[in-house]
Amino acid sequence: MSSYEAIKLDIANGVATLTLSRPDRMNAFNEPMMREMIAAFDVTDADDSVRAVIVTGEGRAFCAGADLASAGDTFNYEKRLAGRGEEFAEDRVRDGGGRVGLRIYESKKPVIAAINGPAVGVGATMTLPMDVRLAVEGTKMGFVFAKRGIVPETLSSYFLPRLVGVSTALEWVMTGRVFSSEEAKERGLVRSLHKADDLLPAAHALAREIADNTSPVSVALSRRMLLDMLDASHPMEAHRLESRLMVARGRAGDAKEGVTSFLEKRAPVYPDKVSSDMPQPYPWRPTPPFNE
């Protein structure tokens, strides 16, 4: 287990578990947590033994939102930077949750949210770039930003309407209402609900389904393909990308092993590695700069 201040990272049997670990503060999000989450995804991407990442919270909450220790100045970036002796420039300040969300989006490994308790504010939005969300029964979620005098962050204006539709996204964001995980499931945000003791086993079962049956390179490519095509201007963009990657993967060792193992009715042993065998260029759509 690596040593961190605000999270824990455990890697075992092909699955990494990233635990938000400020239980005395209901895992409230702060700058150390931001830095450490980004660093943890760097670790899981670089480790070819990791086939999936589960994100959960320690104690009774997943994440209760931003740490409000600074009270009314919590979101005053000019004061926060001045307190650290840093120069403030409005067009250069980056949302910390958004930096985490972008790192999750760029993950080469699938990411599963195991929402073990309240997930509010950034605690809810950080799950949106994750691939699948599981939650405990009866927990609370909410996009409460308008009630705090701010706006949705952590890429939520991109992901939330794509996940649940514009009407539901607008309702949740404009009211700032805290809602149940049952409503989240009904409206498509959460994949399944579980008893508290069953949540992590269910998340691990899903991670194992990925780890035991699929090519890690194919999963990494497929994940990014679906996410990048969310805003394609025409199906031809998907056709071009799929065609190029089918050619690249069709001649790779994983394709031969996938077909051979199927015909021989045995478990596959895929030879290709995410660290060394991704078709180039990857990513095919580089991250644009924050300041254009």
N, C-alpha and C positions, 0 to 999 in steps of 0.2 A: 504494500500500500504506500503510495507516494504521500509526502508530507505537505499539507496545505493549511491555510488559516481559516478559510471560509467554506471549503468543500472537502470531500473525501473522494478518492478515486481508487477503486478496486478492480483488478483485472484477473479473471479466473475462467478457465475453460472456454476461451474465445469470446467472452462477454465482459465488457467494461461497465461498471456501475458508478456513475457520478452522482454523489449525494450532496445536496446543498446542506451545509452543516453549520448553521447558526441557530440551533434549536431554542436558545434562550430569547431570540428575537424573531421567532417563527420563520427563520431562514430569510429574513429581510435582505433585499439585494443592496449591496454596497460596492464600492470600487474594488476592494480586494476580491470579492466574489466574481466581478466582471473579469478581472485579469486572470484569475485562476481557472475560470471556466474556459476561456480562450486557450490558455496553456494546456488544459486537460484534453481539449479536442486536437491540439497539435500532437499530444502524446498518442492518442488513440489512432489518429491517421497514420502515424509513423510506425505503429506496431502491427505487423502483418498477422499476428495471432488474434487480434481483435476483429470480430466479425459483426458486432453490433454494440451499441451504447445505450444503456438505460439511464435516464435521469430521474431522480426522485429526491425527496426531502427527508431530513432527519427529524424525528419527533412527531408532533401532531399536525404540522403544516407542510405543504409543499413549498410555497413561498408567499408570504403575506404582502409582497409588494416592495416598494422602495423603502429603505431605512429612513425613518422620519426624525432621526436624532437631531437634525438641524432645524426642526420645527418649520416655521414659516419661510425659512431660507433654503429648504431642502432642494428646491428646483431653481434656485437663483445661481446660475452658472457663473455670472460675473463675480459674485461674492465668493463662491467656492474657489475659483481660480485665483482671485486676489489673496485669499487666505493661504494659498500655497506659493505665492510670489510669482504666479504665471500671468502672462499677458492675455487679456480677453479680446477676442475678435469674434463677433457674432456669427459670421459666415464660416468660421472654422471649428466651432464647438460641435462635437459629435455626441449623440445620444449613446450612453454606455450600454443600455439594453440592446440598441441596434447593432452595436459592435459584436455583442454575443450572438444575436440573431443571424448576422451575416456569417459568423464562423460556423454556426450550426448548419446553415444553408450550404456552406462549402464543404461540409464533412464528407469524407469518402466512405464513411460507414453509416449504416442506417441508425436512426436515433428514435428511441421509444420513450415517451414520457409516462412515468408511473406516478400519477398525481395522487399522493397519499393523504392529502388534507387541503385546507384552503389554498387557493391559487388566485390571487387578486392583483390587479395592476400588472406590473412587470412579471409577477408570478404566473399570470395567465398568458401574457403576450409572448413570453419566452418559449412557451410550448408550441406556438404556431408554426415556426420553421421546422419543428420536429416532425417525424414522418407518421407516427401513430401515437394517439393519446389514450391511455387507460386511466380510470379514476376509481376512487373508493365511492361507495354508495353514500349519498347524503352530504357530500362535501360541498363547499361553496366556491364559486368562481365569479369573477366580475372584471369588467373593463371600466374601472371607476374614474377615469382621468378627468372627465368633465366635472365630476364632483370635487375634484381637487384643484380646479382652475387651470388644468393643463390639457394636453391632447394625447391621443394614443401614440405609442412608440413601439420600439422593438419590431419594426417591419410590419406591425399589425394592419396598417392601412393597405398593405399589399396582400398579406396572407389571409386575414380574417374574412373578407368578402369572398375570396376564392374558396374558402373552406365551407362556409355556411350560407353563402348568398348575401347579396347586398342588403336586402330588407332586414334580415336578422342581425347582420353586422351593424347597420345603422341603429336599430332598436337598442341593442346592447350598449353601444357606444354613446348614443345621445341621452339615454336615461341614466347611464352609469350604474344600472341596477345589478345587485349581487344576486346570482341565480344558482340553482342547484346543479349538481353533476347529472341528475336525471334530465333536466332541461337541456344541458349541454349534449347529452347523448341523443335526445329526441331531435335536436336541430343539427346533428351531424358533426359537432366539434369533437366529441369523445367516441371512441370505437366501442368500448365496453365498460360496464360497471362491475365492481367486485367488493366482497367483504374485505375488511382491512388486512386480515391475515392471508388473503388469497391474491392480493394485488401484485406483489413482486413475483410470486410463482407464475402468475399469468404472463407478466412481462417477460420473465425468463423463458417461458415456454415459446413465446413468439420469437424471441431472440434465437432460441435453439433451432426453431423451424428454419430460420434464415441460415444460421451457421452450419447446420448439418446437411443442407440439401442444395445450396446454391454456390455459384462461382463468385468469389469476392469482387473480382474485376467487373463482372457482369452486373452485380448489384450496385456497385459504385456508379457505373455508367448509366444504368437504368434510372437510378434515383435522380441524377443530375439531368438526364434527358427530360423526364416528366416535369421537373421543376422549371427548367429553362423554357420548355414549350408552353408554359402557362400564358405567356404573353406573345406567342408567335403571331405574326400578322397574317399568315396563310398556312394551310396544311403542307404546302410545298417545303416550308422550312423544316418541318418534321421529317418529310420524305428524304430531303437531302441528308440530314443528320443521321437518320436511321440507316440509310443506304451505306454511307461511309463507314459507320460503326459495324454494320453487318459484315462488310468486306473485311475490316480489320479483325473482328472477333472470329470470323469464319475460318481464318487460317491459323488461329492461335491454338495453343495446346488445350485450353479449356474446352473448346468446341469439340475437339476429337474425344476428349475424356468424357464430356457430357453425353455424347451419343453412344460411345462404346460402353460406358457403365450402364446406360439404360438398356441397351441390347443384351448385355451380359447379366442384367438383373442384380446388380451389386451397387453398393454405395459409391458415389464418385469421390475421387481424390484429385481435386483441381490443381494443376501445377502453377498457374499464373498468380502473380502477387500484385497487390495494389501499389506497393512501393516501387515496382520496377517495370510492370508490364501494361500500364495504361496506354491505350493508343494516343499518339500525339497528333495535333496539339490537344492537350487537356489542361485546364478547361478550354473548351472551344469558344466559350464566351467569357473572356476575362472580366474580372471585377472592375468596373469603372472607378475612377478616382472620386473621392468625396467632394473635392473642389474642382469643378470643371472649368 
